[in-house]
């Protein structure tokens, strides 16, 4: 949120992993910013649903005003997709039935939102039963942690978990960044991936 930009279209095709030495220390970047919006200029007023259907947040599918929380939710869908479809070796395979439903179930945005609402609610444990063990327990725990940050029921909060967006972005970004760091440490300890 430091950049003041809502991404708007987070998908497997809009995230690149870089070599930190060649990219000013950055290890990953979001590209294809044609749908991004400067939040310092206030709400756009538009309710257009733009982006890649499989990774759209529930609120976006329902036509709600786009928030930073929706971008975080899209990241969660990307991580799930990467594990279930590509795995650690990056070889694509056919999406599971549940993931196919994110893009093909029904013909309306609302029907697709209902599928994700179920998958991120009571169906989350069923979805994760198909998690490929080859991706590692620490990555599974990472996905579960991000899910819990975004979708947990909060006592005293009257909105549905998928609609809850704290006014202070760090309330969600902070725990998510901590989960990233923890998972990266665990992956390195297990000897996966680059060690720097």
Backbone as numpy.savetxt, mean C-alpha at the origin, in Angstrom:
# Nx Ny Nz CAx CAy CAz Cx Cy Cz
5.26 12.87 3.46 4.44 14.07 3.46 5.30 15.33 3.46
6.59 15.20 3.70 7.45 16.37 3.71 7.41 17.09 2.37
7.21 16.36 1.29 7.19 16.97 -0.03 5.89 17.71 -0.29
4.84 17.41 0.48 3.55 18.05 0.28 2.83 17.55 -0.96
3.14 16.34 -1.38 2.53 15.80 -2.60 1.76 14.53 -2.28
0.53 14.47 -2.76 -0.23 13.21 -2.75 0.05 12.54 -4.07
0.45 11.32 -4.03 0.91 10.60 -5.20 -0.21 10.30 -6.19
-1.27 9.70 -5.72 -2.43 9.48 -6.58 -2.43 8.20 -7.39
-1.28 7.68 -7.80 -1.25 6.44 -8.57 -0.03 5.63 -8.16
-0.18 4.88 -7.08 0.92 4.04 -6.61 0.64 2.63 -7.10
1.58 2.09 -7.87 1.40 0.75 -8.42 2.77 0.09 -8.57
2.78 -1.18 -8.93 4.04 -1.89 -9.12 4.86 -1.27 -10.24
4.21 -0.59 -11.17 4.92 0.01 -12.30 5.41 1.43 -12.02
5.06 1.99 -10.86 5.45 3.37 -10.55 6.42 3.47 -9.38
7.01 2.34 -8.99 8.02 2.32 -7.93 9.28 1.71 -8.53
10.40 2.41 -8.36 11.67 1.84 -8.83 12.63 1.74 -7.65
13.43 0.71 -7.66 14.47 0.51 -6.67 15.77 0.96 -7.32
16.53 1.79 -6.61 17.73 2.38 -7.18 18.97 1.93 -6.42
20.11 2.22 -6.99 21.38 2.01 -6.29 21.68 3.31 -5.56
21.76 3.28 -4.22 21.93 4.52 -3.45 23.12 5.38 -3.89
24.21 4.75 -4.32 25.39 5.50 -4.73 25.08 6.35 -5.96
24.26 5.82 -6.86 23.95 6.51 -8.11 22.73 7.42 -8.00
21.99 7.35 -6.90 20.74 8.10 -6.78 20.74 9.01 -5.55
21.87 9.66 -5.30 21.98 10.60 -4.17 21.54 10.00 -2.84
21.82 8.72 -2.64 21.49 8.07 -1.37 20.11 7.46 -1.30
19.27 7.73 -2.27 17.91 7.17 -2.27 17.95 5.71 -2.70
17.10 4.90 -2.07 17.05 3.48 -2.41 15.81 3.13 -3.22
14.91 4.04 -3.34 13.71 3.82 -4.12 13.06 5.14 -4.47
12.30 5.14 -5.54 11.64 6.36 -5.98 10.27 6.04 -6.57
9.40 7.02 -6.45 8.12 6.96 -7.15 8.28 7.72 -8.45
7.79 7.14 -9.52 7.88 7.79 -10.82 6.47 7.99 -11.37
6.39 8.64 -12.53 5.12 8.84 -13.22 4.19 9.68 -12.35
4.58 10.91 -12.12 3.85 11.80 -11.21 2.74 12.60 -11.88
2.27 12.18 -13.04 1.25 12.96 -13.74 -0.07 13.06 -12.97
-0.34 12.16 -12.03 -1.58 12.22 -11.24 -1.35 12.77 -9.84
-0.12 13.20 -9.54 0.20 13.72 -8.21 -0.45 15.09 -8.02
-0.65 15.44 -6.72 -1.30 16.71 -6.39 -0.56 17.38 -5.24
-0.36 18.68 -5.36 0.27 19.49 -4.32 -0.76 19.79 -3.24
-0.56 19.23 -2.03 -1.57 19.41 -0.98 -1.51 20.78 -0.32
-0.42 21.52 -0.55 -0.35 22.86 0.03 -1.35 23.80 -0.63
-1.88 23.40 -1.77 -2.87 24.21 -2.47 -4.29 23.84 -2.07
-4.43 22.94 -1.08 -5.76 22.55 -0.60 -6.38 21.49 -1.46
-7.58 21.03 -1.07 -8.27 19.98 -1.82 -8.56 20.43 -3.25
-8.46 19.50 -4.16 -8.70 19.83 -5.56 -10.18 19.95 -5.86
-11.01 19.34 -5.03 -12.45 19.35 -5.29 -12.87 18.24 -6.22
-11.94 17.65 -6.92 -12.27 16.58 -7.85 -12.47 15.26 -7.11
-13.33 14.45 -7.62 -13.56 13.14 -7.03 -13.22 12.05 -8.07
-12.42 12.43 -9.06 -12.03 11.45 -10.08 -11.26 10.31 -9.46
-11.53 9.12 -9.95 -10.81 7.94 -9.49 -9.76 7.61 -10.52
-8.55 8.03 -10.22 -7.46 7.79 -11.15 -6.45 6.86 -10.52
-5.80 6.10 -11.35 -4.78 5.19 -10.85 -4.99 3.79 -11.38
-4.22 2.87 -10.85 -4.28 1.47 -11.24 -5.27 0.77 -10.32
-6.33 0.23 -10.88 -7.46 -0.33 -10.12 -7.02 -1.25 -8.99
-6.10 -2.17 -9.28 -5.70 -3.17 -8.28 -5.16 -2.54 -7.00
-4.59 -1.34 -7.12 -3.91 -0.72 -5.99 -4.65 0.49 -5.43
-5.82 0.78 -5.95 -6.60 1.91 -5.45 -7.12 1.63 -4.04
-7.04 2.64 -3.20 -7.57 2.55 -1.84 -9.09 2.45 -1.89
-9.65 1.87 -0.85 -11.10 1.70 -0.76 -11.80 3.05 -0.89
-11.34 4.04 -0.15 -11.96 5.36 -0.20 -11.91 5.98 -1.58
-10.81 5.78 -2.30 -10.69 6.30 -3.66 -11.70 5.60 -4.57
-11.81 4.27 -4.43 -12.79 3.53 -5.23 -14.21 4.02 -4.96
-14.45 4.48 -3.73 -15.79 4.98 -3.36 -15.97 6.46 -3.69
-14.97 7.08 -4.30 -15.09 8.47 -4.72 -14.83 9.50 -3.63
-14.17 9.10 -2.55 -13.85 10.04 -1.47 -12.69 10.95 -1.88
-12.59 12.09 -1.18 -11.46 13.00 -1.40 -10.15 12.27 -1.08
-9.19 12.35 -1.97 -7.92 11.63 -1.82 -7.10 12.23 -0.68
-6.57 11.35 0.20 -5.74 11.78 1.32 -4.43 10.99 1.32
-3.51 11.42 2.19 -2.25 10.69 2.31 -2.48 9.25 2.74
-3.54 9.01 3.50 -3.85 7.66 3.97 -4.13 6.73 2.79
-4.76 7.27 1.76 -5.05 6.46 0.57 -3.75 6.04 -0.13
-2.76 6.94 -0.16 -1.46 6.56 -0.74 -0.81 5.44 0.07
-0.89 5.53 1.39 -0.33 4.47 2.24 -1.05 3.15 2.02
-2.37 3.22 1.87 -3.15 2.00 1.61 -2.74 1.39 0.28
-2.52 2.23 -0.73 -2.07 1.73 -2.03 -0.73 1.02 -1.91
0.19 1.57 -1.10 1.47 0.89 -0.86 1.25 -0.50 -0.28
0.33 -0.62 0.65 0.03 -1.94 1.23 -0.38 -2.92 0.14
-1.27 -2.49 -0.75 -1.72 -3.37 -1.83 -0.56 -3.75 -2.75
0.34 -2.81 -3.00 1.51 -3.11 -3.84 2.38 -4.18 -3.18
2.64 -4.05 -1.88 3.48 -5.04 -1.19 2.83 -6.42 -1.20
1.54 -6.46 -0.97 0.83 -7.75 -1.03 0.97 -8.34 -2.43
0.72 -7.53 -3.44 0.79 -7.98 -4.83 2.20 -8.48 -5.16
3.23 -7.72 -4.76 4.60 -8.12 -5.06 4.93 -9.48 -4.47
4.50 -9.72 -3.24 4.77 -11.02 -2.60 3.99 -12.15 -3.26
2.71 -11.93 -3.48 1.85 -13.00 -3.98 2.09 -13.28 -5.46
2.43 -12.26 -6.24 2.55 -12.44 -7.69 4.01 -12.60 -8.13
4.93 -11.85 -7.52 6.32 -11.87 -7.98 7.26 -12.65 -7.06
7.05 -12.60 -5.77 7.94 -13.29 -4.84 9.31 -12.66 -4.78
10.22 -13.24 -4.01 11.53 -12.62 -3.81 12.43 -12.63 -5.04
12.17 -13.51 -5.99 13.00 -13.57 -7.18 12.47 -12.71 -8.32
11.31 -12.08 -8.11 10.78 -11.17 -9.11 10.16 -11.82 -10.32
9.84 -13.10 -10.21 9.24 -13.80 -11.34 7.73 -13.77 -11.21
7.08 -13.19 -12.19 5.63 -13.06 -12.15 4.91 -14.38 -12.35
3.79 -14.51 -11.66 2.91 -15.65 -11.86 1.49 -15.12 -11.81
0.55 -15.97 -12.06 -0.84 -15.55 -12.08 -1.28 -15.14 -10.67
-1.95 -13.98 -10.54 -2.45 -13.57 -9.22 -3.43 -14.59 -8.65
-3.45 -14.69 -7.33 -4.42 -15.57 -6.68 -5.82 -15.06 -6.99
-6.82 -15.90 -6.77 -8.20 -15.48 -7.02 -8.56 -14.20 -6.27
-8.13 -14.11 -5.00 -8.44 -12.92 -4.21 -7.85 -11.67 -4.86
-6.61 -11.75 -5.31 -5.99 -10.58 -5.93 -6.60 -10.28 -7.29
-7.00 -11.30 -8.02 -7.68 -11.05 -9.29 -8.97 -10.28 -9.07
-9.64 -10.58 -7.96 -10.89 -9.88 -7.65 -10.68 -8.39 -7.44
-9.48 -7.98 -7.04 -9.23 -6.55 -6.85 -9.37 -5.79 -8.16
-9.12 -6.45 -9.27 -9.20 -5.74 -10.55 -10.35 -6.20 -11.43
-10.86 -7.40 -11.23 -11.85 -7.92 -12.17 -13.23 -8.15 -11.58
-13.38 -8.06 -10.26 -14.67 -8.37 -9.64 -15.68 -7.29 -10.00
-16.76 -7.69 -10.64 -17.80 -6.73 -11.00 -17.29 -5.71 -12.00
-18.14 -4.79 -12.31 -17.75 -3.77 -13.28 -17.76 -2.38 -12.68
-18.03 -2.28 -11.41 -18.11 -0.96 -10.80 -17.00 -0.76 -9.78
-16.69 0.50 -9.53 -15.72 0.82 -8.48 -16.24 0.33 -7.13
-17.54 0.46 -6.92 -18.13 0.06 -5.64 -17.96 -1.44 -5.39
-18.15 -2.26 -6.42 -18.01 -3.71 -6.23 -16.56 -4.07 -5.91
-15.62 -3.36 -6.50 -14.20 -3.61 -6.20 -13.86 -3.13 -4.80
-14.47 -2.02 -4.38 -14.26 -1.53 -3.00 -14.78 -2.55 -1.99
-15.92 -3.18 -2.30 -16.48 -4.18 -1.39 -15.54 -5.37 -1.21
-14.91 -5.80 -2.29 -13.96 -6.91 -2.22 -12.80 -6.54 -1.30
-12.22 -5.36 -1.51 -11.09 -4.94 -0.67 -11.53 -4.71 0.76
-12.73 -4.17 0.94 -13.25 -3.95 2.30 -13.30 -5.27 3.05
-13.75 -6.31 2.38 -13.78 -7.65 3.01 -12.37 -8.19 3.22
-11.50 -8.08 2.20 -10.14 -8.59 2.32 -9.33 -7.89 3.40
-9.59 -6.62 3.63 -8.84 -5.87 4.64 -9.53 -5.91 6.00
-10.75 -6.43 6.03 -11.48 -6.59 7.29 -11.38 -8.02 7.77
-12.54 -8.66 7.88 -12.55 -10.03 8.42 -11.86 -11.03 7.50
-11.69 -10.68 6.24 -11.05 -11.60 5.30 -9.54 -11.52 5.25
-8.94 -10.60 6.02 -7.49 -10.42 5.93 -6.73 -11.70 6.29
-7.14 -12.36 7.36 -6.46 -13.59 7.76 -6.59 -14.67 6.69
-7.75 -14.74 6.04 -7.93 -15.70 4.95 -7.01 -15.37 3.78
-6.91 -14.09 3.44 -6.02 -13.66 2.38 -4.58 -14.07 2.69
-4.15 -13.83 3.93 -2.77 -14.11 4.32 -2.47 -15.60 4.46
-3.50 -16.43 4.50 -3.26 -17.89 4.51 -2.57 -18.33 3.23
-2.76 -17.57 2.15 -2.13 -17.90 0.87 -0.78 -17.21 0.69
-0.30 -16.53 1.72 0.99 -15.83 1.64 2.09 -16.84 1.30
2.90 -16.54 0.29 3.96 -17.47 -0.09 5.10 -17.48 0.94
5.31 -18.61 1.58 6.32 -18.73 2.63 7.71 -18.34 2.15
7.97 -18.50 0.86 9.28 -18.18 0.30 9.62 -16.69 0.48
8.62 -15.85 0.69 8.86 -14.41 0.88 9.31 -14.08 2.30
9.25 -15.03 3.19 9.78 -14.84 4.53 8.76 -14.35 5.54
8.94 -14.81 6.76 8.04 -14.46 7.86 8.13 -12.98 8.21
9.33 -12.38 8.09 9.47 -10.97 8.46 8.69 -10.07 7.50
8.63 -10.42 6.23 7.86 -9.63 5.26 6.37 -9.83 5.51
5.97 -11.04 5.86 4.57 -11.30 6.21 4.17 -10.45 7.42
5.05 -10.39 8.41 4.77 -9.58 9.60 4.71 -8.10 9.23
5.56 -7.66 8.30 5.54 -6.27 7.83 4.18 -5.94 7.23
3.70 -6.80 6.34 2.40 -6.58 5.71 1.30 -6.53 6.77
1.35 -7.43 7.72 0.34 -7.46 8.79 0.41 -6.19 9.64
1.60 -5.73 9.94 1.76 -4.50 10.72 1.17 -3.30 9.98
1.50 -3.15 8.70 0.96 -2.03 7.91 -0.56 -2.13 7.84
-1.06 -3.33 7.63 -2.51 -3.54 7.62 -3.12 -3.06 8.93
-2.53 -3.46 10.04 -3.09 -3.10 11.35 -3.04 -1.60 11.59
-2.00 -0.93 11.13 -1.91 0.53 11.27 -3.05 1.19 10.50
-3.30 0.70 9.30 -4.31 1.33 8.44 -5.74 0.91 8.75
-5.94 -0.31 9.21 -7.30 -0.84 9.30 -7.77 -1.22 10.69
-6.99 -0.95 11.72 -7.46 -1.35 13.05 -8.65 -0.50 13.48
-9.53 -1.10 14.25 -10.67 -0.38 14.82 -10.15 0.41 16.01
-10.48 1.69 16.05 -10.01 2.56 17.11 -11.17 2.92 18.03
-11.10 2.53 19.31 -12.17 2.87 20.25 -12.38 4.38 20.30
-13.64 4.78 20.27 -13.97 6.19 20.34 -13.94 6.91 19.01
-13.49 6.23 17.96 -13.47 6.83 16.62 -14.67 6.28 15.88
-15.51 7.19 15.40 -16.79 6.77 14.84 -16.77 6.42 13.36
-15.67 6.67 12.66 -15.63 6.33 11.24 -15.08 4.93 11.06
-15.37 4.33 9.93 -14.84 3.01 9.59 -13.31 3.10 9.48
-12.61 2.01 9.80 -11.15 2.04 9.74 -10.60 2.52 8.40
-11.24 2.14 7.28 -10.73 2.54 5.97 -10.95 4.03 5.70
-11.71 4.72 6.54 -11.95 6.15 6.35 -11.21 7.00 7.37
-10.54 6.37 8.34 -9.87 7.11 9.40 -8.54 7.66 8.90
-8.41 8.98 8.93 -7.17 9.64 8.53 -6.80 10.65 9.59
-5.79 10.35 10.42 -5.38 11.32 11.43 -4.96 12.64 10.78
-5.28 13.74 11.44 -4.90 15.04 10.89 -3.38 15.16 10.77
-2.68 14.60 11.75 -1.21 14.64 11.74 -0.69 13.40 11.01
-0.11 13.56 9.81 0.35 12.41 9.03 1.33 11.50 9.75
2.16 12.06 10.65 3.14 11.23 11.35 2.49 10.16 12.21
1.21 10.32 12.55 0.51 9.29 13.33 0.47 7.97 12.57
0.48 8.03 11.24 0.53 6.80 10.43 1.91 6.59 9.82
2.52 7.67 9.32 3.83 7.53 8.69 4.88 7.01 9.67
4.90 7.54 10.89 5.90 7.13 11.88 5.94 5.63 12.10
4.80 5.02 12.49 4.80 3.57 12.70 5.11 2.76 11.43
4.69 3.27 10.29 4.97 2.56 9.03 6.46 2.60 8.72
7.09 3.76 8.90 8.53 3.86 8.68 9.30 2.98 9.66
8.85 2.91 10.91 9.48 2.02 11.89 9.37 0.56 11.44
8.21 0.19 10.90 8.02 -1.19 10.42 8.95 -1.48 9.24
9.12 -0.50 8.33 10.07 -0.65 7.22 11.47 -0.92 7.75
11.93 -0.07 8.66 13.28 -0.19 9.20 13.49 -1.54 9.88
12.52 -1.97 10.67 12.60 -3.26 11.36 12.72 -4.40 10.35
11.89 -4.35 9.32 11.89 -5.42 8.31 13.20 -5.43 7.53
13.70 -4.26 7.19 14.98 -4.18 6.47 16.10 -4.79 7.32
16.13 -4.46 8.61 17.14 -5.04 9.51 17.03 -6.57 9.53
15.81 -7.07 9.65 15.61 -8.52 9.71 16.01 -9.20 8.41
15.71 -8.57 7.29 16.09 -9.13 5.99 17.61 -9.20 5.88
18.28 -8.15 6.31 19.75 -8.14 6.27 20.33 -9.21 7.19
19.75 -9.34 8.38 20.22 -10.35 9.33 20.08 -11.76 8.77
19.07 -11.96 7.92 18.86 -13.27 7.31 19.68 -13.46 6.04
20.43 -12.42 5.66 21.30 -12.53 4.49 20.61 -12.32 3.17
19.41 -11.75 3.18 18.70 -11.48 1.93 19.13 -10.12 1.41
19.16 -9.96 0.11 19.34 -8.66 -0.51 20.65 -7.97 -0.17
20.78 -6.70 -0.63 22.00 -5.94 -0.38 22.20 -5.69 1.11
23.44 -5.65 1.52 23.75 -5.48 2.94 24.07 -4.03 3.31
23.88 -3.08 2.40 24.15 -1.67 2.74 22.88 -0.87 2.81
